[in-house]
């Protein structure tokens, strides 16, 4: 907890989807949290996403994956960082 809150930036590395196909990126957590609103960037096997006050901004995706397809695989709204 102290590391997450005291850090200037926190990066999360994870798979984008669970084995069931559900997005692991969700609008609200269901487990108890040790650090709230401390994540700066999410790295998944599909994309790099910045967490901002304006929402989730897609910085990069794997080759051949469109923003529309990524949005269909993600449980929350995404915005393109290049738009």
Secondary structure, 3 states (H helix, E strand, C coil): CHHHHHCCCCEEECCCECCCCCECCCCCCCCCCCCCCCCCEEECCCEEEEEECCEEEEEEECCCCCHHHHHHHCCCCEEECCC
